[in-house]
Structure formats: C-alpha cells, structure tokens
Amino acid sequence: MSFRREAHVPKGGPDGGDGGRGGDVILEADKTLSSLVDYRFKHHFKAQRGTHGKGSKMNGADGEDLILKVPLGTVVREYDVETKEAGIQIADLTEHGERVIVAKGGHGGLGNTHFVTPTRRAPAFAELGEPAEERWIELEMKLMADAALVGMPSAGKSSIIAKMSAARPKIADYPFTTLVPNLGMVRSDDYSFVVADVPGLIEGAAAGKGLGHEFLRHIERTALIIHVVDMTGSYEQRDPVEDYRIINNELALYAAELKDRPQIVVANKIDVAGTDENIRRLEEVVRQEAIEAAGGDEFADSVSEAKVFRVSALTGQGIPSLIAAVAQKVHELREAAESNEAAAKEYGQIWEHNRLERDRKFTVRDLGGGVFQVEGGAVERVVIQTDWDNDEAIIYMQGKLERMGVEKALAEAGAMTGDEIRILGRSFTFQNSQWDSDEPEVDVEWV
C-alpha cells in the first residue's frame, strides 16, 4: 500500500505496485537422460519466490521457474502421501523438450491502485501474495519402444532380439535369465524401430506374481506386441497353445486395452523335431481368434492378419521375414497415431483446466450446532491473501466471497444470521444480506 508523496502534490493518489509472481516448478523431458536416479534421494524442490511491490507503481520481479529434467517416457501423477496412492495422471512426457507445470507459483498481491472505486478514492489496503502451490507427485519411467517381445520364461525372446538387433542380452537355458527389459534398434530397408525384450511372464502376472507388474507396465506404451511361443513346451513340457492363451489372458487382466493391442504371433524353436503338430494347432487358434474378431465365419475369407511367423532364434530361420513384417506394421501404426498426436500434446492443458475447475469449487459442511465449514482452494486463497490488520481489506474480502457465491451457498445449506462460519483458521459470524437490510458486518476471531 502506498500513496504518491512529492513536492507540490499534497494529495497524491494510490501508487502501490503489485507483487511479483512466484516461479513455477516444471518438468521437462530430456532425451539425454536415461533414468530417474536424480530423484532417488532428493525429494523436495522449490522454485524462486517473487519480490514485493513498491511505491511509485513499481511492480515486484517475478521469481525464476525451476525446471527439472526427466527422461523420455516419464509418467507424472499426483500423489497422496497419507494414503500412499497415486492419483490423477498429470502428463506422459514422450517428446524431447515436452514440458508440464506440476506446481504453479502464486500470483503476486495487487497494489492498492487496483481497489480504487468512485466511492473508495484512497484505498488504504493492498492484497497479500497468493501462497505457493505445494504438491507431491509420483514419477514413473516406462520404456519407449515400438514393439515388445512377450511370452513365457525361456520362450526365446532374448535370443530373438539378439538376432533382430545389436542388443546382447544375457541368454541361458533356465527361466528368468532376463530380469530387466532390454532395448534393441532394428533396421529394415527404409524403416527402423525399437524393440523391447520384456522379462518372461507367468500365470498370475497381472496380480503381481513373478514381478508381473514390474514387467507388464513396460508393455503399456508399446504400439505392437510380438508374442513369442515356445513350440517345444520348454523343459516343463507345457502345451504351447495353452501358454499362448495364458499370456493373452494376463495382458487383458492387467490392462483391458492390451487385449486389443495389435499383435504378431511368433512360433519359436521350429528347428526342434516334433514341433509341427504344435505349430499347426497354434496357427488354427490364432486364425480362429482373428475370424471371431472380424465378426464370425462369414468373414473368414477377409482375415489376412492371422499369420503365425515360424522362426528359429538359434539358426536365424524366419527372422528376416519377421523383421520386415514388424517394420511394416510399426510404420502403419505410426501413421495412424499421427492424427492423435495433437490430442496427446493437449493432455497437459486438459489436466491444467481440470485442476483449475477443481480449485474454483468449494463445499459447505454443516458441523452442527450452528457451525459451518467452507472448504475450497479459491475460497481459502481469498482468506489467506487478506490483511487481517486492515478493516478495509476485511470488508473487501467479504464482498469478494459474496461474489464467489459463498454467502448464497451457506444460506442454501441452512446457515442463519449469527451462525459461525469457519474457513481455514478463521471464524466468522454469518449475516445473510438477502434477508437483512442492515449494513453487512464481519466479526473475526481465531479458532
């Protein structure tokens, strides 16, 4: 709050400047990073605060934003520290340089020049700065791959990715040789794609069995699933067709959309004698599923994507044709996804819009005994920004709450003149101006 004071101007008007805006906390995707290790031990990050406004209509400087770098593929969610549960997804950062504001800096308080009216020529109050936004967020990194190799343990996924790309994962003849996903870059003529070797899944993976959740989450982002089936049944002599059904069931149980994700079925280890019958049975099942998905037997002639690729990861047989098919399918999926790219980039804006909508809403709770509690981000912010040592500021706050509909909501909730209204740590005496013609009054005391 300030008034112009200089020689020959005995009654200068208000000239208080506005406070500076606080800096935002921003997450930015960076392709040079490969992990979230920077946030393993440091959890608290704070942007710079704005500076105070001054007289002569001098506004305070804005605080600098704090930019936190995260790797591509980082999913950002709200996090509740009390329930230890993740909430609404804020963003999915998949492009280099993509940004999202996870905590906005508070707006600077308005100087007294903003409160001049025809009847209030010399406002002797200013607005306090808006409190900084504080929130917990959860960061989760998911692999960025075009296609993912899935299947039972020891189905030969690591051997296949080693044949398809320059990746050199650990390969051995026992289950769960692969404990972390591997990525490989594959080139086929004019196309290239990234394939992920996901550790083996078992029945019950969707419920977390065998570290299922740790592995399944990486499949969510891939556009194409390469389903590898061991035609020998492995050392356990499992039924390859049953293995195929189990893995598809686990994918559907984990995330419903994975059930309809494009899939290429690969029959591996065809170099082993006695696998012909298992291959024939698998091809029949895959074709029948494709017919059912197309609408029934009358569409059988139109089914063209029910092919099972016969390969041998040991000898390399069938690998070139598999690579070509995957490259073509990935290219088609990329083209189809381009139309949705704009919508995906607007996700952060949609989240911000929804956040503002939630912030504007408030609730009125009847605590009984003539006591009502008002809760809501925008309402509470008005109370926080009020200078409680200034009567003019308190009267201005009352009018602002009335314009926000708080008084009407209290009346509809049953509040009567004389009831106690609580907002944050303040207690007010309610006076319904709709029914009382006297001048509005506000009594304030600490709870």
HUQUI-V780136 format. One record per run of one state. SS is the DSSP state (H for helix, E for strand, - for the rest). FROM is the first residue (numbers start at 1). TO is the last residue. If there is no record, write none. Layout:
# HUQUI-V780136
ss:SS from:FROM to:TO
ss:SS from:FROM to:TO
This chain:
# HUQUI-V780136
ss:- from:1 to:2
ss:E from:3 to:3
ss:- from:4 to:5
ss:E from:6 to:6
ss:- from:7 to:8
ss:E from:9 to:9
ss:- from:10 to:13
ss:E from:14 to:14
ss:- from:15 to:24
ss:E from:25 to:30
ss:- from:31 to:36
ss:H from:37 to:39
ss:- from:40 to:53
ss:E from:54 to:54
ss:- from:55 to:57
ss:E from:58 to:58
ss:- from:59 to:65
ss:E from:66 to:71
ss:- from:72 to:73
ss:E from:74 to:80
ss:- from:81 to:84
ss:E from:85 to:93
ss:- from:94 to:98
ss:E from:99 to:103
ss:- from:104 to:111
ss:H from:112 to:115
ss:- from:116 to:136
ss:E from:137 to:141
ss:- from:142 to:146
ss:E from:147 to:150
ss:- from:151 to:151
ss:E from:152 to:152
ss:- from:153 to:156
ss:H from:157 to:164
ss:- from:165 to:181
ss:E from:182 to:188
ss:- from:189 to:190
ss:E from:191 to:197
ss:- from:198 to:200
ss:E from:201 to:201
ss:- from:202 to:204
ss:H from:205 to:207
ss:- from:208 to:211
ss:H from:212 to:216
ss:- from:217 to:223
ss:E from:224 to:230
ss:- from:231 to:239
ss:H from:240 to:254
ss:- from:255 to:255
ss:H from:256 to:260
ss:- from:261 to:262
ss:E from:263 to:268
ss:- from:269 to:275
ss:H from:276 to:294
ss:- from:295 to:296
ss:H from:297 to:302
ss:- from:303 to:307
ss:E from:308 to:310
ss:- from:311 to:318
ss:H from:319 to:345
ss:- from:346 to:346
ss:H from:347 to:360
ss:- from:361 to:362
ss:E from:363 to:368
ss:- from:369 to:370
ss:E from:371 to:375
ss:- from:376 to:376
ss:H from:377 to:384
ss:- from:385 to:390
ss:H from:391 to:403
ss:- from:404 to:405
ss:H from:406 to:412
ss:- from:413 to:419
ss:E from:420 to:423
ss:- from:424 to:425
ss:E from:426 to:429
ss:- from:430 to:443
ss:E from:444 to:446
ss:- from:447 to:447
